[in-house]
Amino acid sequence: MTFVLGVNAYHGDSSACLLHDGQIVAAIEEERIRRIKHWAGFPSEAIRYCLQEANIKPKDLDHIAFSRKPTAHFLEKAMFTLLHRPSPKLIVSRLRNMARMQRARDPLGEALGLDPRQLKAKIHRIEHHASHSASAFLVSPYEQAAVVSVDAFGDFRSTMVSHGQGGRMKVLHTVEFPHSLGLLYTAVTQYLGFLRYGDEYKVMGLASYGQPAYLEEFRRMVSKEANGAFKLDLRYFLHASKGVEMTWDNVEPTIGQAFSRYMEERLGPARQPYEPLTKRHEDLASSLQAILEEMYFHVLNYAHQATGQKCLALAGGVAFNSVANGKIYDSTPFEEIYVQSAAGDAGTALGCASYVYHEVLGQPRSFVMRTSYWGPQYDDATLEAALRRYNVSYVRISDDDLYQRTAAAIAKGSIIGWFQGRAEWGPRALGNRSILVDPRRPDMKSILNERIKRREPFRPFAPSILLEAVGEYFEKQYPDPFMIKVYKIRPEKRPLIPAVTHVDGTGRLQTVAQDENPRYWRLIREFGRQTGVPIVLNTSFNENEPIVCKPEEAIECFLRTRMDVLALGNFFVERPRT
């Protein structure tokens, strides 16, 4: 028996993942426990949860892997520093962050409740993009595949293309700092007035409202190079000349301004967060999305050419661009695509652990990650005790009654808090920590935003659909259990599900299979039986906070919002109608 703990530390979306003989036992982002979005620091609580879920002690750990290697590409980093002379403050910040990674035994010992000298597990530091790549390929269903990791930066790289075979990956090409598609998207996201860490997905939603009127200007920002590479025009950005400050120390992460004055000279003044969005901003977002797709498919087509593979495993922050992912089938020769639910930085905890188990230890692959449900779950006694503590009136009902009553409530226009089984791993609620409503009602988006979500009106809501019905409603039938691809909804079906149909006729779907989430599948099937539409609108169970994890958080969210029903396991709570 071999236990490998993977850790993403001192970075956004800090997390931990535990493997037992290559199989995921537990995985969770620190934000779910700390209740701070994208929490960055040392994920001590996530580590404790993983060991608790496995019912093991620190001495049982054989290997501990970190998804960064500060010493990687040291000479390149030093040469870049000498040539570009970034600010001393930025250099000190980076050196401090590197030192913390090198001294990770101390906080690790604290998290595990022992003297670091007593820690018997072997420590490994795996490069950031090798961890991303491993998180995609080594848990995929493919024996061979092209493997691509694309994000902002990690260990002085922004992109890695590899050929995965069996339990190993051969690196074919990388793109080095300062050239980055992730940084490009982040800089323009900031320019458009979205300043919080992780706001890029908002611009992806905004892009559908505009036209790529500025595409030629964006083609000046970034150009194609050989071997799937690309090159930024650094005049538009600050990260190579002045540096971009980042905060990773036990807080919600922040990133300093990445766009330059030159970008404003070319595109006009940057939007302030309080200013209204105009057609110009929509067109800029559309142009950004268009150039990202051009460069993304350039990378992917090179990966296909270099490997000759029909299967693609994707990871990195850019792999969360579901609009681009939905076009891969039409824009590249790939026939199969795998993007797991924690494809961003949180997933590097899974990746570095998998890398150690397969690449370092040479163990064969036997596990495929088909679901995202690797977080905490709670038994009936715990759920009922939480309801009693909050003095909430409830009834306990059978499974059949739960599906029938919940589906009927959705069909009547109620907003449902659906809390079931193990929490999801990754940023999407996928049917265990979800808010569910009727997709047939055109006013449901505004109702959700008014009563609970309070988010920008241009952001779409997602449909969860029975796997068996995908081809009936969508123009593509490829399954996506992790809600990371956008497909066109069939024109004749769009009037039936207006609440989940985006302005451009698309939907970011989640396919739900009976063997992957039987409770959620049965609920959607029952809703389909009652209404003729086997789809529900699914959004995350939260209110401007991380997705709820514990039953107490679900109850508190239910009580402080205008939610109508809470389905907490088999406990059914209805808000009295006034």
C-alpha positions as CSV (number, residue, x, y, z in Angstrom):
1,M,0.0,0.0,0.0
2,T,1.3,3.4,-1.0
3,F,-0.1,6.7,0.2
4,V,0.9,9.9,-1.7
5,L,-0.2,13.3,-0.6
6,G,-0.2,16.1,-3.2
7,V,-0.2,19.7,-2.1
8,N,-0.7,23.0,-3.9
9,A,0.8,25.6,-1.5
10,Y,1.5,29.3,-1.5
11,H,-0.5,29.8,-4.6
12,G,-4.1,30.6,-5.6
13,D,-6.6,27.8,-4.9
14,S,-4.3,26.1,-2.4
15,S,-5.4,22.5,-2.1
16,A,-4.5,18.9,-1.1
17,C,-5.2,15.5,-2.6
18,L,-4.5,12.1,-1.2
19,L,-3.9,9.0,-3.4
20,H,-3.9,5.4,-2.2
21,D,-2.2,3.1,-4.7
22,G,-2.9,5.7,-7.4
23,Q,-6.7,6.0,-6.6
24,I,-8.0,9.3,-5.2
25,V,-9.2,9.0,-1.6
26,A,-9.9,12.6,-0.9
27,A,-9.3,16.1,-2.5
28,I,-10.4,19.5,-1.5
29,E,-9.5,23.2,-1.9
30,E,-8.6,25.1,1.2
31,E,-11.1,27.8,0.4
32,R,-14.0,25.4,1.1
33,I,-12.8,25.1,4.7
34,R,-11.4,28.6,5.3
35,R,-14.4,30.2,3.5
36,I,-12.1,32.7,1.6
37,K,-12.4,32.5,-2.2
38,H,-9.3,31.2,-4.0
39,W,-7.5,31.0,-0.6
40,A,-3.7,31.1,-1.1
41,G,-1.2,29.9,1.5
42,F,-0.4,26.6,3.1
43,P,-3.5,24.2,2.9
44,S,-3.2,22.8,6.4
45,E,-6.9,22.2,6.8
46,A,-7.2,20.5,3.4
47,I,-4.3,18.2,4.4
48,R,-6.0,17.3,7.7
49,Y,-9.2,16.5,5.9
50,C,-7.5,14.2,3.5
51,L,-5.9,12.2,6.2
52,Q,-9.1,12.1,8.2
53,E,-11.1,10.8,5.2
54,A,-8.5,8.0,4.7
55,N,-8.4,7.3,8.4
56,I,-4.6,7.3,8.4
57,K,-1.9,9.1,10.5
58,P,1.0,11.1,9.2
59,K,3.4,8.2,9.7
60,D,1.3,6.3,7.1
61,L,2.3,8.7,4.4
62,D,4.9,7.3,2.0
63,H,5.4,10.4,-0.2
64,I,4.4,14.1,-0.2
65,A,4.6,16.0,-3.4
66,F,4.4,19.8,-3.9
67,S,3.3,21.2,-7.3
68,R,6.1,23.7,-7.6
69,K,9.8,23.4,-8.0
70,P,11.4,26.7,-7.1
71,T,14.9,25.6,-8.3
72,A,13.6,24.7,-11.8
73,H,15.1,26.8,-14.7
74,F,17.1,28.8,-12.2
75,L,19.7,30.0,-14.7
76,E,17.0,31.3,-17.1
77,K,15.3,33.1,-14.2
78,A,18.7,34.7,-13.2
79,M,19.5,35.7,-16.7
80,F,16.1,37.3,-17.2
81,T,16.5,39.2,-13.9
82,L,19.9,40.5,-15.0
83,L,18.6,41.7,-18.4
84,H,15.3,43.2,-17.3
85,R,16.0,44.4,-13.8
86,P,12.5,44.1,-12.2
87,S,11.9,46.1,-9.0
88,P,13.8,45.0,-5.9
89,K,10.5,44.7,-4.1
90,L,9.3,42.2,-6.6
91,I,12.5,40.2,-6.5
92,V,12.4,40.0,-2.7
93,S,8.7,38.9,-2.9
94,R,9.6,36.1,-5.3
95,L,12.6,35.0,-3.3
96,R,10.5,34.9,-0.1
97,N,7.9,32.7,-1.8
98,M,10.6,30.4,-3.1
99,A,12.1,30.1,0.3
100,R,8.8,29.2,1.8
101,M,8.4,26.4,-0.7
102,Q,11.9,25.1,0.2
103,R,11.0,25.1,3.9
104,A,7.7,23.4,3.5
105,R,8.5,20.7,6.0
106,D,7.9,23.2,8.9
107,P,4.2,24.1,8.0
108,L,3.7,20.5,6.9
109,G,4.8,19.2,10.3
110,E,2.5,21.8,11.9
111,A,-0.5,20.7,9.7
112,L,0.2,17.1,10.6
113,G,0.7,17.7,14.3
114,L,4.2,16.5,14.6
115,D,7.8,17.6,14.7
116,P,9.0,18.1,11.1
117,R,12.0,15.9,11.9
118,Q,9.6,13.0,12.6
119,L,8.1,13.2,9.1
120,K,9.2,10.0,7.4
121,A,7.5,10.5,4.0
122,K,9.8,11.4,1.2
123,I,9.3,15.0,-0.1
124,H,9.1,15.7,-3.8
125,R,8.9,19.0,-5.7
126,I,7.3,18.7,-9.1
127,E,7.3,21.4,-11.7
128,H,4.1,23.4,-12.0
129,H,3.2,22.4,-15.6
130,A,4.4,18.8,-15.2
131,S,1.8,18.7,-12.3
132,H,-0.9,20.2,-14.5
133,S,-0.1,17.8,-17.3
134,A,-0.2,14.8,-14.9
135,S,-3.5,15.9,-13.5
136,A,-4.9,15.7,-17.0
137,F,-3.3,12.6,-18.6
138,L,-2.6,10.3,-15.7
139,V,-6.2,10.1,-14.5
140,S,-7.7,10.2,-18.1
141,P,-9.2,7.2,-19.8
142,Y,-6.5,7.3,-22.5
143,E,-3.5,4.9,-22.8
144,Q,-1.9,7.5,-25.2
145,A,-2.7,11.1,-25.7
146,A,-1.4,14.6,-26.6
147,V,-1.1,16.4,-23.3
148,V,-1.3,20.2,-23.1
149,S,-1.1,22.6,-20.1
150,V,-1.8,26.3,-20.6
151,D,-2.0,29.0,-17.9
152,A,-0.4,32.2,-16.8
153,F,2.9,31.2,-15.3
154,G,4.4,28.5,-13.1
155,D,8.0,27.7,-12.6
156,F,8.9,30.2,-15.5
157,R,6.7,28.4,-18.0
158,S,3.3,29.2,-19.4
159,T,2.6,26.3,-21.7
160,M,3.7,22.7,-22.0
161,V,3.0,20.2,-24.8
162,S,3.7,16.5,-24.0
163,H,3.1,13.0,-25.4
164,G,1.5,10.8,-22.8
165,Q,2.1,7.0,-23.1
166,G,1.1,4.6,-20.3
167,G,2.3,6.1,-17.0
168,R,4.8,8.6,-18.5
169,M,4.8,11.9,-20.4
170,K,7.5,13.1,-22.7
171,V,7.8,16.9,-22.9
172,L,7.9,18.1,-26.6
173,H,7.8,21.8,-26.3
174,T,7.3,24.6,-23.7
175,V,6.7,28.4,-23.9
176,E,8.7,30.3,-21.4
177,F,8.2,33.5,-19.4
178,P,7.3,36.3,-20.4
179,H,5.0,34.9,-23.1
180,S,1.6,33.6,-21.9
181,L,-1.9,33.3,-23.1
182,G,-3.1,33.2,-19.5
183,L,-1.4,36.5,-18.7
184,L,-2.8,38.0,-21.9
185,Y,-6.4,37.1,-20.8
186,T,-5.8,38.3,-17.2
187,A,-4.3,41.7,-18.4
188,V,-7.3,42.4,-20.6
189,T,-9.7,41.2,-17.9
190,Q,-8.2,43.8,-15.6
191,Y,-8.3,46.4,-18.4
192,L,-12.0,45.8,-18.7
193,G,-12.5,46.5,-15.0
194,F,-12.7,43.0,-13.5
195,L,-9.9,43.2,-10.9
196,R,-10.5,40.2,-8.6
197,Y,-8.4,37.1,-8.8
198,G,-10.2,34.6,-11.1
199,D,-12.5,37.1,-12.9
200,E,-11.5,35.9,-16.3
201,Y,-14.6,33.7,-16.6
202,K,-16.7,36.8,-16.4
203,V,-15.1,38.2,-19.6
204,M,-15.7,34.9,-21.3
205,G,-19.4,35.4,-20.6
206,L,-19.3,39.0,-21.7
207,A,-17.6,38.1,-25.0
208,S,-20.8,36.5,-26.4
209,Y,-22.5,39.9,-26.4
210,G,-20.0,41.5,-28.7
211,Q,-18.3,41.2,-32.0
212,P,-14.5,40.8,-32.5
213,A,-14.2,44.3,-33.9
214,Y,-10.7,44.8,-32.3
215,L,-9.2,41.5,-33.5
216,E,-6.5,43.0,-35.6
217,E,-5.3,45.1,-32.7
218,F,-5.2,41.9,-30.6
219,R,-3.2,40.2,-33.3
220,R,-0.6,42.8,-32.6
221,M,-0.5,41.9,-28.9
222,V,0.3,38.2,-29.6
223,S,1.6,36.4,-32.7
224,K,2.1,32.8,-33.7
225,E,5.6,31.2,-33.6
226,A,6.8,27.8,-34.7
227,N,6.0,24.6,-32.8
228,G,2.8,25.8,-31.4
229,A,4.5,28.7,-29.7
230,F,3.4,32.3,-29.5
231,K,5.0,35.7,-28.6
232,L,3.5,38.6,-26.7
233,D,4.2,42.2,-27.8
234,L,5.5,43.2,-24.3
235,R,4.7,46.8,-24.8
236,Y,1.1,46.0,-23.9
237,F,2.1,44.4,-20.6
238,L,4.0,45.2,-17.3
239,H,5.0,41.8,-16.1
240,A,8.3,41.6,-18.0
241,S,9.4,45.2,-17.4
242,K,8.1,46.3,-14.0
243,G,6.8,43.0,-12.7
244,V,3.3,42.3,-11.3
245,E,2.9,42.0,-7.6
246,M,1.1,39.0,-6.2
247,T,-0.2,38.2,-2.7
248,W,-0.2,34.5,-1.7
249,D,0.1,34.7,2.1
250,N,-3.0,33.1,3.8
251,V,-5.5,35.4,2.1
252,E,-7.6,35.7,-1.0
253,P,-4.9,36.2,-3.7
254,T,-4.4,39.4,-5.5
255,I,-2.6,40.3,-8.7
256,G,-1.3,43.8,-9.5
257,Q,-2.0,45.6,-12.7
258,A,-0.7,43.6,-15.7
259,F,-1.7,45.9,-18.6
260,S,0.5,48.9,-19.6
261,R,-0.2,52.5,-20.5
262,Y,0.6,51.4,-24.1
263,M,-2.5,49.2,-24.1
264,E,-4.6,52.2,-23.1
265,E,-3.0,54.3,-25.8
266,R,-4.0,51.6,-28.4
267,L,-7.4,50.7,-27.0
268,G,-8.5,53.7,-25.1
269,P,-8.9,54.3,-21.4
270,A,-9.3,51.2,-19.2
271,R,-12.8,50.7,-17.7
272,Q,-13.1,51.4,-14.0
273,P,-15.1,48.7,-12.0
274,Y,-17.9,51.2,-11.2
275,E,-18.4,52.3,-14.9
276,P,-21.1,50.8,-17.0
277,L,-20.4,48.2,-19.6
278,T,-20.8,49.5,-23.2
279,K,-20.7,47.9,-26.6
280,R,-17.1,48.8,-26.9
281,H,-16.3,46.7,-23.8
282,E,-18.4,43.8,-25.2
283,D,-16.5,44.0,-28.5
284,L,-13.2,44.1,-26.7
285,A,-14.1,41.0,-24.7
286,S,-15.2,39.3,-27.9
287,S,-11.9,40.2,-29.6
288,L,-10.0,38.8,-26.6
289,Q,-11.9,35.5,-26.8
290,A,-11.3,35.3,-30.5
291,I,-7.5,35.8,-30.3
292,L,-7.3,33.4,-27.4
293,E,-9.0,30.7,-29.5
294,E,-6.7,31.4,-32.4
295,M,-3.6,30.9,-30.3
296,Y,-5.1,28.0,-28.3
297,F,-5.9,26.1,-31.4
298,H,-2.5,26.9,-32.8
299,V,-1.0,25.2,-29.7
300,L,-3.4,22.2,-29.9
301,N,-2.9,21.7,-33.6
302,Y,0.8,21.5,-33.0
303,A,0.2,19.0,-30.2
304,H,-1.7,16.8,-32.6
305,Q,0.9,17.1,-35.3
306,A,3.7,16.4,-32.9
307,T,2.1,13.3,-31.3
308,G,-0.2,12.0,-34.0
309,Q,-2.7,11.2,-31.3
310,K,-6.5,11.5,-31.6
311,C,-7.0,12.0,-27.8
312,L,-6.2,15.2,-25.9
313,A,-5.8,15.7,-22.2
314,L,-5.9,19.4,-21.1
315,A,-5.1,21.3,-17.9
316,G,-4.1,24.7,-16.7
317,G,-6.2,27.8,-16.1
318,V,-6.9,28.3,-19.8
319,A,-8.4,24.8,-19.9
320,F,-11.3,26.4,-18.0
321,N,-12.2,28.4,-21.0
322,S,-15.3,26.3,-21.8
323,V,-16.2,28.4,-24.8
324,A,-12.9,27.5,-26.5
325,N,-13.1,23.9,-25.3
326,G,-16.4,23.5,-27.0
327,K,-14.8,24.4,-30.4
328,I,-11.8,22.0,-30.2
329,Y,-13.7,19.3,-32.1
330,D,-14.3,21.6,-35.0
331,S,-11.0,23.5,-34.9
332,T,-8.5,20.6,-34.5
333,P,-8.3,17.0,-35.6
334,F,-8.8,15.7,-32.0
335,E,-11.6,13.2,-31.6
336,E,-11.6,12.8,-27.8
337,I,-11.0,15.4,-25.1
338,Y,-10.5,15.0,-21.4
339,V,-10.5,18.0,-19.0
340,Q,-11.0,17.0,-15.3
341,S,-13.1,19.1,-12.9
342,A,-10.1,20.7,-11.1
343,A,-8.1,21.6,-14.2
344,G,-6.8,24.8,-12.6
345,D,-4.2,25.3,-10.0
346,A,-6.1,23.4,-7.3
347,G,-5.8,20.3,-9.5
348,T,-2.0,20.5,-9.4
349,A,-2.3,18.7,-6.0
350,L,-3.7,15.8,-7.8
351,G,-1.2,16.1,-10.6
352,C,2.0,16.2,-8.5
353,A,0.8,13.2,-6.4
354,S,0.0,11.2,-9.6
355,Y,3.3,12.2,-11.1
356,V,5.2,10.8,-8.1
357,Y,3.1,7.6,-8.1
358,H,3.5,6.9,-11.8
359,E,6.6,8.8,-13.2
360,V,8.8,8.6,-10.1
361,L,7.7,5.2,-8.6
362,G,7.0,3.6,-11.9
363,Q,3.6,2.3,-10.9
364,P,1.1,1.3,-13.6
365,R,-2.1,3.2,-14.1
366,S,-5.4,1.7,-13.0
367,F,-7.6,4.7,-12.1
368,V,-9.7,7.0,-14.2
369,M,-11.2,10.1,-12.7
370,R,-14.8,10.0,-14.0
371,T,-16.5,12.1,-11.2
372,S,-15.6,15.1,-9.1
373,Y,-17.0,13.9,-5.8
374,W,-13.9,13.7,-3.5
375,G,-14.8,16.1,-0.7
376,P,-16.5,15.7,2.7
377,Q,-19.8,13.9,3.1
378,Y,-22.1,13.7,6.2
379,D,-24.3,11.0,7.6
380,D,-27.9,11.5,8.5
381,A,-27.2,12.0,12.2
382,T,-24.9,14.9,11.4
383,L,-27.4,16.5,9.0
384,E,-30.3,16.2,11.4
385,A,-28.2,17.6,14.3
386,A,-27.3,20.6,12.2
387,L,-31.0,21.2,11.4
388,R,-32.0,21.0,15.1
389,R,-29.2,23.4,16.1
390,Y,-30.7,26.0,13.7
391,N,-34.2,25.2,14.9
392,V,-35.3,24.5,11.3
393,S,-38.6,22.7,10.7
394,Y,-38.0,19.6,8.4
395,V,-39.4,16.3,7.4
396,R,-37.4,13.2,6.7
397,I,-38.6,11.4,3.5
398,S,-37.7,8.4,1.3
399,D,-35.6,8.7,-1.8
400,D,-38.6,8.4,-4.1
401,D,-40.4,11.1,-2.2
402,L,-37.3,13.3,-2.3
403,Y,-37.0,13.2,-6.0
404,Q,-40.8,13.6,-6.6
405,R,-41.2,16.5,-4.2
406,T,-38.0,18.3,-5.3
407,A,-38.9,18.0,-9.0
408,A,-42.4,19.2,-8.3
409,A,-41.0,22.2,-6.4
410,I,-38.6,23.1,-9.2
411,A,-41.5,22.8,-11.8
412,K,-43.6,25.2,-9.7
413,G,-40.8,27.8,-9.8
414,S,-39.1,27.2,-6.4
415,I,-35.4,27.7,-5.8
416,I,-33.9,24.6,-4.4
417,G,-30.7,24.2,-2.3
418,W,-29.5,20.6,-3.1
419,F,-27.0,19.2,-0.7
420,Q,-26.1,15.6,-1.2
421,G,-23.2,13.2,-0.9
422,R,-19.5,14.2,-1.2
423,A,-18.6,17.8,-2.1
424,E,-17.2,18.5,-5.6
425,W,-13.5,18.9,-6.3
426,G,-13.0,21.9,-8.5
427,P,-14.8,25.3,-9.0
428,R,-18.1,23.9,-10.4
429,A,-21.1,22.7,-8.4
430,L,-21.9,19.4,-10.2
431,G,-25.1,18.2,-8.4
432,N,-24.0,17.7,-4.8
433,R,-23.7,21.3,-3.7
434,S,-26.0,23.0,-6.1
435,I,-28.9,25.5,-6.4
436,L,-31.5,24.1,-8.8
437,V,-34.3,25.9,-10.7
438,D,-36.6,25.4,-13.7
439,P,-34.7,26.1,-17.0
440,R,-38.0,26.6,-18.8
441,R,-38.8,29.9,-17.2
442,P,-37.2,33.0,-19.0
443,D,-37.4,35.1,-15.9
444,M,-35.4,32.6,-13.7
445,K,-32.0,34.2,-14.4
446,S,-33.2,37.5,-13.0
447,I,-35.0,35.8,-10.1
448,L,-31.9,34.0,-9.1
449,N,-29.8,37.1,-9.3
450,E,-32.3,39.2,-7.3
451,R,-32.9,36.6,-4.6
452,I,-29.5,34.9,-4.2
453,K,-26.6,35.2,-6.6
454,R,-26.5,39.0,-7.2
455,R,-24.1,38.6,-10.1
456,E,-23.7,40.4,-13.4
457,P,-26.7,39.9,-15.8
458,F,-24.5,39.0,-18.7
459,R,-23.2,35.8,-17.0
460,P,-25.1,32.7,-18.1
461,F,-26.4,29.8,-15.9
462,A,-25.6,26.2,-16.8
463,P,-27.9,23.3,-17.7
464,S,-27.5,19.8,-16.1
465,I,-28.9,17.3,-18.6
466,L,-29.4,13.5,-18.5
467,L,-26.6,11.9,-20.6
468,E,-29.2,10.1,-22.6
469,A,-30.8,13.3,-23.8
470,V,-27.8,15.3,-24.9
471,G,-28.2,14.8,-28.6
472,E,-31.8,15.8,-28.4
473,Y,-31.0,19.2,-27.0
474,F,-27.4,20.0,-28.1
475,E,-25.7,20.0,-31.5
476,K,-22.9,17.9,-30.1
477,Q,-23.3,14.7,-28.1
478,Y,-19.9,14.4,-26.5
479,P,-20.3,13.9,-22.7
480,D,-19.0,16.5,-20.3
481,P,-19.6,15.5,-16.7
482,F,-17.4,18.4,-15.4
483,M,-19.2,21.3,-17.1
484,I,-16.1,22.5,-19.0
485,K,-17.4,22.7,-22.6
486,V,-19.9,25.0,-24.2
487,Y,-22.0,23.6,-27.1
488,K,-24.7,25.1,-29.3
489,I,-28.2,24.3,-28.2
490,R,-30.4,23.1,-31.0
491,P,-32.4,26.1,-32.4
492,E,-35.8,24.4,-31.9
493,K,-35.0,23.6,-28.3
494,R,-33.8,27.1,-27.2
495,P,-37.4,28.4,-26.6
496,L,-38.0,25.4,-24.3
497,I,-35.0,26.2,-22.0
498,P,-34.5,30.0,-22.1
499,A,-33.0,30.2,-18.6
500,V,-29.9,28.2,-19.6
501,T,-29.6,29.4,-23.2
502,H,-26.9,32.1,-23.6
503,V,-27.3,35.1,-25.9
504,D,-25.4,33.3,-28.6
505,G,-27.6,30.1,-28.4
506,T,-25.1,28.1,-26.4
507,G,-25.1,26.3,-23.1
508,R,-22.2,25.2,-20.8
509,L,-23.7,21.8,-20.1
510,Q,-23.1,19.1,-17.5
511,T,-24.0,15.7,-18.6
512,V,-25.3,13.5,-15.8
513,A,-24.9,9.7,-16.0
514,Q,-26.7,7.3,-13.8
515,D,-23.6,5.4,-12.7
516,E,-21.7,8.6,-11.9
517,N,-24.2,10.5,-9.7
518,P,-27.3,8.3,-9.3
519,R,-29.2,10.7,-7.0
520,Y,-28.8,13.7,-9.2
521,W,-29.6,11.6,-12.3
522,R,-32.8,10.3,-10.6
523,L,-33.9,13.9,-9.7
524,I,-33.4,15.2,-13.3
525,R,-35.2,12.1,-14.7
526,E,-38.1,12.8,-12.4
527,F,-38.2,16.4,-13.4
528,G,-38.2,15.2,-17.0
529,R,-41.0,12.8,-16.3
530,Q,-43.1,15.6,-14.8
531,T,-42.3,18.3,-17.4
532,G,-41.0,16.6,-20.5
533,V,-37.7,18.4,-20.2
534,P,-34.8,16.3,-18.7
535,I,-32.8,19.4,-17.7
536,V,-32.4,21.6,-14.6
537,L,-30.6,24.9,-14.2
538,N,-27.7,24.2,-11.9
539,T,-25.6,26.9,-10.2
540,S,-23.3,26.7,-7.2
541,F,-24.8,26.6,-3.7
542,N,-23.4,29.8,-2.3
543,E,-23.9,33.6,-2.1
544,N,-20.8,35.5,-2.9
545,E,-18.6,33.0,-1.0
546,P,-17.0,29.7,-1.7
547,I,-19.4,26.8,-2.5
548,V,-20.9,25.5,0.7
549,C,-19.2,22.4,2.1
550,K,-20.7,21.6,5.5
551,P,-24.4,21.3,6.3
552,E,-24.2,24.3,8.6
553,E,-23.1,26.5,5.7
554,A,-25.9,25.2,3.6
555,I,-28.5,25.9,6.3
556,E,-27.1,29.4,6.9
557,C,-27.2,30.2,3.1
558,F,-30.8,28.9,2.9
559,L,-31.8,31.1,5.9
560,R,-30.2,34.4,4.8
561,T,-31.3,34.2,1.2
562,R,-34.8,33.8,-0.4
563,M,-34.3,30.2,-1.2
564,D,-37.6,28.2,-1.1
565,V,-36.5,24.6,-0.4
566,L,-33.5,22.9,1.2
567,A,-32.9,19.3,0.4
568,L,-30.3,18.2,2.9
569,G,-29.8,14.6,2.2
570,N,-33.2,13.1,2.7
571,F,-34.3,16.0,5.0
572,F,-36.7,18.3,3.3
573,V,-37.1,21.9,4.4
574,E,-39.7,24.3,3.0
575,R,-39.7,28.0,3.7
576,P,-43.2,29.0,4.8
577,R,-44.9,31.0,2.1
578,T,-45.9,34.5,3.1
